[in-house]
Structure formats: C-alpha cells, structure tokens
C-alpha cells in the first residue's frame, strides 16, 4: 500500500526534474543567442525564421536582441519559480 502511495510522488519528482532540465537547456540556448546577437557588427543583417516553416524574414537587430533578452529573463524567472 505504501508503494502505491510513493509512485505518484516519485513520478512527480521525476517530471519536475525533467522539466527543470529542459528549461535549463532552453536557458543555455537563449544565453548563446543573446551573446551571438550582441557580438554582431552594427551593419549585419538578422533574419527570423517563421514558426513551422523554412522561410526567413529580415528583422531589426535591436528589436530581436531585446526580444531575446526578455525571453531569457522569463525563462530564468520560470526556472526560479520551480
């Protein structure tokens, strides 16, 4: 009977750990993206890929940079809340 009671708790802990690992991976990817964008020369072009497509559109570098930083901040906050 105690084994059945422990299974949901163990699976919940494992799900939380898996979610944290995935979130940590997204945070690392976002940090790399922000670093890459910040190291670009001022005259370089930036392209954004459309979701679920292989089409890229020209984007504003500063706007893309601020969007990426906001996304990084949101991911960090979400990670801390877990």
N, CA, C and O atoms as CSV, one atom per row, in Angstrom:
chain,resi,resn,atom,element,x,y,z
A,1,UNK,N,N,0.816,-1.185,0.000
A,1,UNK,CA,C,0.000,0.000,0.000
A,1,UNK,C,C,0.866,1.259,0.000
A,1,UNK,O,O,0.533,2.235,-0.672
A,2,UNK,N,N,1.954,1.249,0.732
A,2,UNK,CA,C,2.832,2.413,0.735
A,2,UNK,C,C,3.538,2.580,-0.601
A,2,UNK,O,O,3.886,3.695,-0.989
A,3,UNK,N,N,3.752,1.470,-1.308
A,3,UNK,CA,C,4.404,1.545,-2.611
A,3,UNK,C,C,3.531,2.327,-3.586
A,3,UNK,O,O,4.034,3.168,-4.331
A,4,UNK,N,N,2.235,2.059,-3.584
A,4,UNK,CA,C,1.330,2.787,-4.467
A,4,UNK,C,C,1.301,4.269,-4.108
A,4,UNK,O,O,1.213,5.124,-4.989
A,5,UNK,N,N,1.373,4.567,-2.824
A,5,UNK,CA,C,1.363,5.962,-2.390
A,5,UNK,C,C,2.623,6.695,-2.804
A,5,UNK,O,O,2.581,7.902,-3.043
A,6,UNK,N,N,3.739,5.994,-2.894
A,6,UNK,CA,C,5.002,6.615,-3.266
A,6,UNK,C,C,5.155,6.799,-4.763
A,6,UNK,O,O,5.893,7.688,-5.188
A,7,UNK,N,N,4.500,6.011,-5.567
A,7,UNK,CA,C,4.657,6.096,-7.015
A,7,UNK,C,C,4.258,7.450,-7.583
A,7,UNK,O,O,5.033,8.023,-8.349
A,8,UNK,N,N,3.098,7.988,-7.252
A,8,UNK,CA,C,2.775,9.306,-7.812
A,8,UNK,C,C,3.757,10.379,-7.374
A,8,UNK,O,O,4.098,11.264,-8.158
A,9,UNK,N,N,4.212,10.311,-6.142
A,9,UNK,CA,C,5.163,11.307,-5.663
A,9,UNK,C,C,6.491,11.172,-6.399
A,9,UNK,O,O,7.107,12.175,-6.760
A,10,UNK,N,N,6.932,9.942,-6.623
A,10,UNK,CA,C,8.196,9.715,-7.318
A,10,UNK,C,C,8.104,10.176,-8.765
A,10,UNK,O,O,9.042,10.780,-9.284
A,11,UNK,N,N,6.980,9.896,-9.422
A,11,UNK,CA,C,6.829,10.321,-10.814
A,11,UNK,C,C,6.725,11.831,-10.911
A,11,UNK,O,O,7.207,12.422,-11.877
A,12,UNK,N,N,6.104,12.465,-9.926
A,12,UNK,CA,C,6.009,13.926,-9.909
A,12,UNK,C,C,7.384,14.548,-9.755
A,12,UNK,O,O,7.692,15.542,-10.413
A,13,UNK,N,N,8.206,13.981,-8.901
A,13,UNK,CA,C,9.571,14.474,-8.711
A,13,UNK,C,C,10.369,14.306,-9.993
A,13,UNK,O,O,11.123,15.197,-10.384
A,14,UNK,N,N,10.202,13.153,-10.653
A,14,UNK,CA,C,10.926,12.902,-11.896
A,14,UNK,C,C,10.456,13.851,-12.998
A,14,UNK,O,O,11.276,14.343,-13.773
A,15,UNK,N,N,9.151,14.116,-13.080
A,15,UNK,CA,C,8.619,15.063,-14.072
A,15,UNK,C,C,9.164,16.459,-13.825
A,15,UNK,O,O,9.526,17.164,-14.767
A,16,UNK,N,N,9.223,16.859,-12.564
A,16,UNK,CA,C,9.753,18.174,-12.218
A,16,UNK,C,C,11.222,18.268,-12.595
A,16,UNK,O,O,11.668,19.292,-13.113
A,17,UNK,N,N,11.975,17.206,-12.338
A,17,UNK,CA,C,13.395,17.188,-12.687
A,17,UNK,C,C,13.571,17.278,-14.194
A,17,UNK,O,O,14.437,18.007,-14.677
A,18,UNK,N,N,12.757,16.545,-14.933
A,18,UNK,CA,C,12.827,16.583,-16.392
A,18,UNK,C,C,12.475,17.973,-16.907
A,18,UNK,O,O,13.128,18.481,-17.818
A,19,UNK,N,N,11.455,18.585,-16.335
A,19,UNK,CA,C,11.064,19.944,-16.738
A,19,UNK,C,C,12.182,20.930,-16.446
A,19,UNK,O,O,12.452,21.817,-17.256
A,20,UNK,N,N,12.831,20.787,-15.306
A,20,UNK,CA,C,13.932,21.678,-14.951
A,20,UNK,C,C,15.096,21.515,-15.922
A,20,UNK,O,O,15.720,22.499,-16.318
A,21,UNK,N,N,15.389,20.270,-16.305
A,21,UNK,CA,C,16.482,20.027,-17.242
A,21,UNK,C,C,16.179,20.654,-18.601
A,21,UNK,O,O,17.053,21.263,-19.217
A,22,UNK,N,N,14.941,20.504,-19.063
A,22,UNK,CA,C,14.547,21.095,-20.344
A,22,UNK,C,C,14.589,22.617,-20.276
A,22,UNK,O,O,15.037,23.274,-21.215
A,23,UNK,N,N,14.129,23.165,-19.177
A,23,UNK,CA,C,14.143,24.614,-19.009
A,23,UNK,C,C,15.572,25.128,-18.935
A,23,UNK,O,O,15.879,26.185,-19.487
A,24,UNK,N,N,16.436,24.403,-18.268
A,24,UNK,CA,C,17.849,24.782,-18.176
A,24,UNK,C,C,18.493,24.764,-19.559
A,24,UNK,O,O,19.302,25.635,-19.878
A,25,UNK,N,N,18.139,23.778,-20.381
A,25,UNK,CA,C,18.654,23.697,-21.743
A,25,UNK,C,C,18.186,24.900,-22.562
A,25,UNK,O,O,18.967,25.474,-23.322
A,26,UNK,N,N,16.922,25.282,-22.412
A,26,UNK,CA,C,16.395,26.446,-23.134
A,26,UNK,C,C,17.096,27.727,-22.695
A,26,UNK,O,O,17.360,28.609,-23.512
A,27,UNK,N,N,17.398,27.826,-21.392
A,27,UNK,CA,C,18.097,28.999,-20.865
A,27,UNK,C,C,19.490,29.090,-21.479
A,27,UNK,O,O,19.917,30.170,-21.886
A,28,UNK,N,N,20.201,27.964,-21.550
A,28,UNK,CA,C,21.539,27.968,-22.157
A,28,UNK,C,C,21.482,28.373,-23.628
A,28,UNK,O,O,22.315,29.148,-24.097
A,29,UNK,N,N,20.500,27.847,-24.348
A,29,UNK,CA,C,20.347,28.205,-25.760
A,29,UNK,C,C,20.069,29.697,-25.915
A,29,UNK,O,O,20.619,30.349,-26.803
A,30,UNK,N,N,19.222,30.227,-25.054
A,30,UNK,CA,C,18.859,31.642,-25.130
A,30,UNK,C,C,20.057,32.521,-24.789
A,30,UNK,O,O,20.242,33.574,-25.399
A,31,UNK,N,N,20.874,32.099,-23.819
A,31,UNK,CA,C,22.085,32.858,-23.474
A,31,UNK,C,C,23.033,32.917,-24.665
A,31,UNK,O,O,23.606,33.966,-24.959
A,32,UNK,N,N,23.194,31.801,-25.342
A,32,UNK,CA,C,24.065,31.767,-26.519
A,32,UNK,C,C,23.527,32.689,-27.597
A,32,UNK,O,O,24.287,33.420,-28.232
A,33,UNK,N,N,22.224,32.657,-27.804
A,33,UNK,CA,C,21.601,33.515,-28.803
A,33,UNK,C,C,21.818,34.994,-28.490
A,33,UNK,O,O,22.147,35.776,-29.382
A,34,UNK,N,N,21.639,35.374,-27.240
A,34,UNK,CA,C,21.852,36.772,-26.838
A,34,UNK,C,C,23.310,37.163,-27.035
A,34,UNK,O,O,23.598,38.260,-27.513
A,35,UNK,N,N,24.231,36.278,-26.674
A,35,UNK,CA,C,25.661,36.564,-26.856
A,35,UNK,C,C,26.013,36.727,-28.330
A,35,UNK,O,O,26.754,37.637,-28.702
A,36,UNK,N,N,25.481,35.847,-29.162
A,36,UNK,CA,C,25.741,35.939,-30.602
A,36,UNK,C,C,25.207,37.244,-31.179
A,36,UNK,O,O,25.881,37.903,-31.971
A,37,UNK,N,N,24.000,37.611,-30.779
A,37,UNK,CA,C,23.417,38.858,-31.283
A,37,UNK,C,C,24.190,40.081,-30.797
A,37,UNK,O,O,24.357,41.049,-31.538
A,38,UNK,N,N,24.657,40.037,-29.564
A,38,UNK,CA,C,25.374,41.191,-29.021
A,38,UNK,C,C,26.757,41.352,-29.661
A,38,UNK,O,O,27.316,42.449,-29.653
A,39,UNK,N,N,27.310,40.271,-30.211
A,39,UNK,CA,C,28.631,40.344,-30.828
A,39,UNK,C,C,28.592,40.645,-32.324
A,39,UNK,O,O,29.640,40.737,-32.963
A,40,UNK,N,N,27.409,40.797,-32.879
A,40,UNK,CA,C,27.303,41.136,-34.294
A,40,UNK,C,C,27.712,42.583,-34.540
A,40,UNK,O,O,27.509,43.452,-33.692
A,41,UNK,N,N,28.282,42.823,-35.691
A,41,UNK,CA,C,28.588,44.197,-36.086
A,41,UNK,C,C,27.277,44.926,-36.346
A,41,UNK,O,O,26.255,44.307,-36.645
A,42,UNK,N,N,27.321,46.247,-36.228
A,42,UNK,CA,C,26.115,47.063,-36.361
A,42,UNK,C,C,25.436,46.925,-37.719
A,42,UNK,O,O,24.213,47.034,-37.813
A,43,UNK,N,N,26.207,46.690,-38.759
A,43,UNK,CA,C,25.629,46.658,-40.098
A,43,UNK,C,C,25.209,45.254,-40.538
A,43,UNK,O,O,24.791,45.082,-41.683
A,44,UNK,N,N,25.304,44.255,-39.674
A,44,UNK,CA,C,24.938,42.889,-40.037
A,44,UNK,C,C,23.421,42.704,-40.051
A,44,UNK,O,O,22.702,43.306,-39.254
A,45,UNK,N,N,22.955,41.869,-40.959
A,45,UNK,CA,C,21.529,41.573,-41.066
A,45,UNK,C,C,21.161,40.414,-40.154
A,45,UNK,O,O,21.957,39.504,-39.920
A,46,UNK,N,N,19.938,40.469,-39.647
A,46,UNK,CA,C,19.412,39.409,-38.793
A,46,UNK,C,C,18.116,38.927,-39.423
A,46,UNK,O,O,17.280,39.723,-39.851
A,47,UNK,N,N,17.965,37.619,-39.471
A,47,UNK,CA,C,16.762,37.028,-40.049
A,47,UNK,C,C,16.084,36.157,-39.012
A,47,UNK,O,O,16.742,35.459,-38.240
A,48,UNK,N,N,14.749,36.207,-39.002
A,48,UNK,CA,C,13.963,35.375,-38.105
A,48,UNK,C,C,13.212,34.332,-38.910
A,48,UNK,O,O,12.640,34.630,-39.958
A,49,UNK,N,N,13.221,33.109,-38.409
A,49,UNK,CA,C,12.503,32.030,-39.079
A,49,UNK,C,C,11.049,32.041,-38.638
A,49,UNK,O,O,10.749,32.197,-37.454
A,50,UNK,N,N,10.161,31.876,-39.590
A,50,UNK,CA,C,8.745,31.801,-39.288
A,50,UNK,C,C,8.444,30.443,-38.657
A,50,UNK,O,O,9.006,29.428,-39.068
A,51,UNK,N,N,7.561,30.423,-37.663
A,51,UNK,CA,C,7.237,29.163,-36.996
A,51,UNK,C,C,6.699,28.127,-37.986
A,51,UNK,O,O,5.918,28.453,-38.880
A,52,UNK,N,N,7.122,26.902,-37.814
A,52,UNK,CA,C,6.678,25.770,-38.642
A,52,UNK,C,C,6.908,25.994,-40.126
A,52,UNK,O,O,6.099,25.579,-40.956
A,53,UNK,N,N,8.009,26.650,-40.458
A,53,UNK,CA,C,8.286,26.960,-41.851
A,53,UNK,C,C,9.794,27.056,-42.057
A,53,UNK,O,O,10.563,27.170,-41.102
A,54,UNK,N,N,10.194,27.007,-43.308
A,54,UNK,CA,C,11.601,27.201,-43.649
A,54,UNK,C,C,11.828,28.581,-44.254
A,54,UNK,O,O,12.816,28.801,-44.955
A,55,UNK,N,N,10.930,29.494,-43.987
A,55,UNK,CA,C,11.009,30.842,-44.534
A,55,UNK,C,C,11.593,31.779,-43.476
A,55,UNK,O,O,11.184,31.761,-42.315
A,56,UNK,N,N,12.569,32.606,-43.908
A,56,UNK,CA,C,13.203,33.579,-43.021
A,56,UNK,C,C,12.873,34.983,-43.515
A,56,UNK,O,O,12.814,35.228,-44.720
A,57,UNK,N,N,12.656,35.914,-42.561
A,57,UNK,CA,C,12.400,37.295,-42.902
A,57,UNK,C,C,13.411,38.198,-42.210
A,57,UNK,O,O,13.853,37.922,-41.095
A,58,UNK,N,N,13.767,39.270,-42.886
A,58,UNK,CA,C,14.694,40.245,-42.326
A,58,UNK,C,C,14.065,40.881,-41.089
A,58,UNK,O,O,12.892,41.254,-41.104
A,59,UNK,N,N,14.848,41.003,-40.022
A,59,UNK,CA,C,14.353,41.559,-38.768
A,59,UNK,C,C,15.291,42.649,-38.281
A,59,UNK,O,O,16.456,42.697,-38.674
A,60,UNK,N,N,14.787,43.514,-37.434
A,60,UNK,CA,C,15.583,44.569,-36.825
A,60,UNK,C,C,16.461,43.954,-35.733
A,60,UNK,O,O,15.966,43.242,-34.859
A,61,UNK,N,N,17.754,44.228,-35.788
A,61,UNK,CA,C,18.703,43.615,-34.853
A,61,UNK,C,C,18.432,44.027,-33.411
A,61,UNK,O,O,18.442,43.178,-32.520
A,62,UNK,N,N,18.189,45.308,-33.164
A,62,UNK,CA,C,17.981,45.769,-31.785
A,62,UNK,C,C,16.669,45.224,-31.218
A,62,UNK,O,O,16.594,44.865,-30.043
A,63,UNK,N,N,15.652,45.166,-32.048
A,63,UNK,CA,C,14.369,44.636,-31.586
A,63,UNK,C,C,14.492,43.135,-31.292
A,63,UNK,O,O,13.942,42.644,-30.306
A,64,UNK,N,N,15.199,42.431,-32.131
A,64,UNK,CA,C,15.415,40.998,-31.921
A,64,UNK,C,C,16.212,40.765,-30.650
A,64,UNK,O,O,15.930,39.839,-29.890
A,65,UNK,N,N,17.201,41.606,-30.425
A,65,UNK,CA,C,18.029,41.496,-29.223
A,65,UNK,C,C,17.185,41.705,-27.966
A,65,UNK,O,O,17.306,40.938,-27.010
A,66,UNK,N,N,16.338,42.725,-27.953
A,66,UNK,CA,C,15.522,42.989,-26.772
A,66,UNK,C,C,14.498,41.873,-26.549
A,66,UNK,O,O,14.210,41.514,-25.408
A,67,UNK,N,N,13.954,41.330,-27.628
A,67,UNK,CA,C,13.010,40.219,-27.501
A,67,UNK,C,C,13.692,38.994,-26.909
A,67,UNK,O,O,13.119,38.308,-26.062
A,68,UNK,N,N,14.900,38.723,-27.349
A,68,UNK,CA,C,15.652,37.577,-26.837
A,68,UNK,C,C,16.016,37.760,-25.365
A,68,UNK,O,O,15.968,36.805,-24.591
A,69,UNK,N,N,16.375,38.967,-24.982
A,69,UNK,CA,C,16.695,39.237,-23.576
A,69,UNK,C,C,15.466,39.067,-22.693
A,69,UNK,O,O,15.562,38.520,-21.594
A,70,UNK,N,N,14.318,39.531,-23.163
A,70,UNK,CA,C,13.082,39.366,-22.399
A,70,UNK,C,C,12.739,37.894,-22.241
A,70,UNK,O,O,12.325,37.459,-21.166
A,71,UNK,N,N,12.910,37.131,-23.306
A,71,UNK,CA,C,12.644,35.691,-23.260
A,71,UNK,C,C,13.591,35.011,-22.266
A,71,UNK,O,O,13.174,34.125,-21.519
A,72,UNK,N,N,14.844,35.418,-22.254
A,72,UNK,CA,C,15.812,34.869,-21.305
A,72,UNK,C,C,15.405,35.187,-19.872
A,72,UNK,O,O,15.461,34.321,-18.999
A,73,UNK,N,N,14.999,36.421,-19.634
A,73,UNK,CA,C,14.545,36.811,-18.294
A,73,UNK,C,C,13.327,35.993,-17.861
A,73,UNK,O,O,13.237,35.564,-16.711
A,74,UNK,N,N,12.397,35.784,-18.786
A,74,UNK,CA,C,11.203,34.992,-18.472
A,74,UNK,C,C,11.561,33.546,-18.153
A,74,UNK,O,O,10.996,32.951,-17.235
A,75,UNK,N,N,12.487,32.988,-18.900
A,75,UNK,CA,C,12.915,31.615,-18.648
A,75,UNK,C,C,13.607,31.488,-17.291
A,75,UNK,O,O,13.384,30.523,-16.560
A,76,UNK,N,N,14.446,32.466,-16.963
A,76,UNK,CA,C,15.132,32.453,-15.665
A,76,UNK,C,C,14.129,32.563,-14.520
A,76,UNK,O,O,14.253,31.876,-13.506
A,77,UNK,N,N,13.140,33.431,-14.692
A,77,UNK,CA,C,12.116,33.591,-13.650
A,77,UNK,C,C,11.323,32.303,-13.483
A,77,UNK,O,O,11.051,31.878,-12.360
A,78,UNK,N,N,10.953,31.685,-14.597
A,78,UNK,CA,C,10.215,30.430,-14.541
A,78,UNK,C,C,11.037,29.339,-13.856
A,78,UNK,O,O,10.496,28.536,-13.096
A,79,UNK,N,N,12.336,29.313,-14.123
A,79,UNK,CA,C,13.217,28.328,-13.505
A,79,UNK,C,C,13.301,28.530,-12.001
A,79,UNK,O,O,13.303,27.562,-11.241
A,80,UNK,N,N,13.371,29.795,-11.566
A,80,UNK,CA,C,13.461,30.098,-10.144
A,80,UNK,C,C,12.148,29.757,-9.415
A,80,UNK,O,O,12.156,29.391,-8.240
A,81,UNK,N,N,11.031,29.885,-10.130
A,81,UNK,CA,C,9.740,29.597,-9.510
A,81,UNK,C,C,9.504,28.099,-9.301
A,81,UNK,O,O,8.642,27.701,-8.517
A,82,UNK,N,N,10.278,27.279,-10.009
A,82,UNK,CA,C,10.086,25.821,-9.869
A,82,UNK,C,C,10.637,25.310,-8.558
A,82,UNK,O,O,10.559,24.113,-8.280
